[in-house]
Amino acid sequence: MKGDQWSPVKSLNRIVTMEERITYPEIDLFLRSTIKREEGFLKELEKYAEENHIPIVQPETAALLKVLTGIHKPERVLEAGTAVGYSAIIIAQAMGDTGTVDTIEIDEDMAEAARRNIEKMGLGSRIRLLQGDALEVMECLSTAYDFIFLDAAKGSYIEYFEQAMRLLKPGGLLVSDNVLYKGLVAQEQVMHKHRTIAVRLKEYLRLICHDERLRTSIIPIGDGLAVSLKL
Ligand SMILES: C[S@@+](CC[C@H](N)C(=O)[O-])C[C@H]1O[C@@H](n2cnc3c(N)ncnc32)[C@H](O)[C@@H]1O
């Protein structure tokens, strides 16, 4: 690619800068311009999140979450990290007319915004917002889930993992977002401010790839998604 053919990549860079990429810019651009994008309120929510620097799953990740939900057909989903409710809504809609999503958010304002958005989408009876620290809330839960989506504090995935394994049914899916963390997980030298998270995520990936109870695939889309099947 050359000349002005590159210009659309610049607009994509507003979402993910060149340094933060985990794949080639032209591949990102192609994927993003090819997949079916959200419309209506979810499109507005994407715009709101971008303008307010609220990290939500990237469109490619949202598309994969929908496919996984469609294949797996979960009845009960648990999400750690709600933000404004975007991915919880995506998953609940992909589940069809039945099934529930429990989603955990630590930030009070964010949780309030998520509640409003969930109500606006008419999903108040199917998405339950649990406000608090994801690990503490998970420790208090006891009913099993078919699908667990980890998208809260990246440095705590190892701690979430133990609870996720306890709460996940055999045959259930554990999906973990941001596991490649802007590509930093694969780098030898990482700037100090990102080092702890990069090291912890690398440990987490080793854990879920080698745990005998799981079968795991790491997919380099969005910020890196790990999909693990509990055997
Ligand atoms: C990446 S955002 C979640 C995005 C959301 N899953 C989506 O795609 O629409 C991570 C969220 O986790 C929340 N969070 C961070 N640490 C947390 C914790 N310890 N417990 C619960 N939520 C936490 C943050 O406040 C933030 O809203």
The ligand as an SDF file (V2000), in Angstrom:
LIG
                    3D

 27 29  0  0  0  0  0  0  0  0999 V2000
  -11.9690   -2.9410   29.5830 C   0  0  0  0  0  0  0  0  0  0  0  0
  -13.2040   -2.2700   30.6040 S   0  0  0  0  0  0  0  0  0  0  0  0
  -14.5520   -3.3780   30.3440 C   0  0  0  0  0  0  0  0  0  0  0  0
  -15.1580   -3.2050   29.0060 C   0  0  0  0  0  0  0  0  0  0  0  0
  -16.4510   -3.9920   28.7910 C   0  0  0  0  0  0  0  0  0  0  0  0
  -16.2490   -5.3950   29.0610 N   0  0  0  0  0  0  0  0  0  0  0  0
  -16.9050   -3.8050   27.3730 C   0  0  0  0  0  0  0  0  0  0  0  0
  -16.2140   -4.2870   26.4740 O   0  0  0  0  0  0  0  0  0  0  0  0
  -17.9280   -3.1550   27.1470 O   0  0  0  0  0  0  0  0  0  0  0  0
  -12.6570   -2.7630   32.1980 C   0  0  0  0  0  0  0  0  0  0  0  0
  -13.6300   -2.3750   33.2960 C   0  0  0  0  0  0  0  0  0  0  0  0
  -13.2570   -3.1090   34.4510 O   0  0  0  0  0  0  0  0  0  0  0  0
  -13.4460   -2.2860   35.5760 C   0  0  0  0  0  0  0  0  0  0  0  0
  -12.5830   -2.8010   36.6480 N   0  0  0  0  0  0  0  0  0  0  0  0
  -11.2680   -2.5440   36.8570 C   0  0  0  0  0  0  0  0  0  0  0  0
  -10.8400   -3.1920   37.9430 N   0  0  0  0  0  0  0  0  0  0  0  0
  -11.9030   -3.8750   38.4250 C   0  0  0  0  0  0  0  0  0  0  0  0
  -12.0840   -4.7260   39.5160 C   0  0  0  0  0  0  0  0  0  0  0  0
  -11.0650   -4.9890   40.3540 N   0  0  0  0  0  0  0  0  0  0  0  0
  -13.2990   -5.2570   39.7190 N   0  0  0  0  0  0  0  0  0  0  0  0
  -14.3290   -4.9820   38.8720 C   0  0  0  0  0  0  0  0  0  0  0  0
  -14.2170   -4.1740   37.8250 N   0  0  0  0  0  0  0  0  0  0  0  0
  -13.0130   -3.6300   37.5870 C   0  0  0  0  0  0  0  0  0  0  0  0
  -13.0720   -0.8880   35.1070 C   0  0  0  0  0  0  0  0  0  0  0  0
  -13.6740    0.0900   35.9280 O   0  0  0  0  0  0  0  0  0  0  0  0
  -13.5930   -0.9070   33.6720 C   0  0  0  0  0  0  0  0  0  0  0  0
  -14.8740   -0.3490   33.6120 O   0  0  0  0  0  0  0  0  0  0  0  0
  1  2  1  0
  2  3  1  0
  2 10  1  0
  3  4  1  0
  4  5  1  0
  5  6  1  0
  5  7  1  0
  7  8  2  0
  7  9  1  0
 10 11  1  0
 11 12  1  0
 11 26  1  0
 12 13  1  0
 13 14  1  0
 13 24  1  0
 14 15  1  0
 14 23  1  0
 15 16  2  0
 16 17  1  0
 17 18  1  0
 17 23  2  0
 18 19  1  0
 18 20  2  0
 20 21  1  0
 21 22  2  0
 22 23  1  0
 24 25  1  0
 24 26  1  0
 26 27  1  0
M  CHG  2   2   1   9  -1
M  END
$$$$
